[in-house]
Amino acid sequence: MKKLEKNDYIGVISSSGFLKERNKCEIEESIKLINEIGLNVKLGKYIYENTINNVVKNKVSDLSDMASDKDVKMIILKMYLKNM
């Protein structure tokens, strides 16, 4: 396993459920902190998807896209919490 280096990319996906718009501010603040330490962030295409249609297919697609992206060195799974 390699260490993350400056300018590496971290992929962020929502592995279950979806992130609500009110979480967007928290995500953006987290991205700023990650950027401040010299890393970049790629968000999954369906991270804010809020429809039940194809949700499993789209979450798997996001994970597959991040895993096959040669620039992404680490993937963070944002878990759905009922009270969020």
C-alpha positions in Angstrom: 0.0 0.0 0.0 1.3 3.4 -1.0 1.1 6.6 1.0 -1.0 9.5 -0.4 1.1 12.1 -2.0 0.5 15.8 -2.7 -2.0 16.3 -5.6 -3.3 12.7 -5.3 -7.1 12.3 -5.7 -9.5 10.9 -3.1 -12.9 9.7 -4.5 -16.0 10.2 -2.4 -19.2 8.2 -2.9 -22.4 7.6 -1.0 -22.5 3.9 -0.5 -26.1 3.7 0.6 -29.0 6.1 0.6 -28.2 9.6 -0.5 -26.7 12.8 0.8 -29.3 15.5 1.4 -28.7 19.0 0.1 -28.2 20.2 3.7 -25.2 17.9 3.8 -23.7 19.6 0.8 -22.2 22.4 3.0 -20.5 19.9 5.2 -19.1 18.0 2.2 -17.8 21.2 0.7 -16.1 22.2 4.0 -14.5 18.7 4.2 -13.3 19.1 0.6 -11.7 22.5 1.5 -9.8 20.8 4.4 -8.6 18.0 2.2 -7.5 20.5 -0.4 -5.6 22.5 2.2 -3.4 19.4 2.9 -2.6 19.2 -0.8 -5.0 16.5 -1.9 -7.8 16.7 -4.5 -11.3 15.3 -4.4 -13.5 13.7 -7.0 -17.2 13.2 -6.1 -19.2 10.3 -7.4 -21.8 11.2 -10.1 -24.7 10.0 -7.9 -23.6 11.3 -4.5 -26.6 13.6 -4.2 -29.0 11.4 -6.1 -32.3 11.4 -4.2 -34.5 9.0 -6.2 -35.1 5.4 -5.4 -34.9 4.4 -9.1 -31.7 2.5 -10.0 -30.1 3.6 -6.7 -28.2 0.3 -6.3 -27.1 0.3 -9.9 -25.9 4.0 -9.6 -24.0 3.4 -6.3 -22.3 0.4 -7.8 -21.5 2.5 -10.9 -19.9 5.2 -8.7 -17.8 2.7 -6.9 -16.7 1.0 -10.1 -15.9 4.4 -11.7 -13.7 5.4 -8.7 -12.0 2.0 -8.5 -11.1 2.1 -12.2 -10.0 5.7 -12.2 -6.2 5.7 -12.2 -6.0 9.1 -10.6 -8.0 8.1 -7.6 -5.7 6.7 -4.9 -8.3 6.4 -2.1 -12.1 6.0 -1.9 -14.2 7.4 1.0 -17.6 5.9 1.4 -20.1 8.3 2.9 -22.6 6.1 4.8 -26.2 7.1 5.1 -27.3 7.9 8.6 -31.1 8.0 9.2 -30.9 11.2 11.3 -28.9 13.1 8.7 
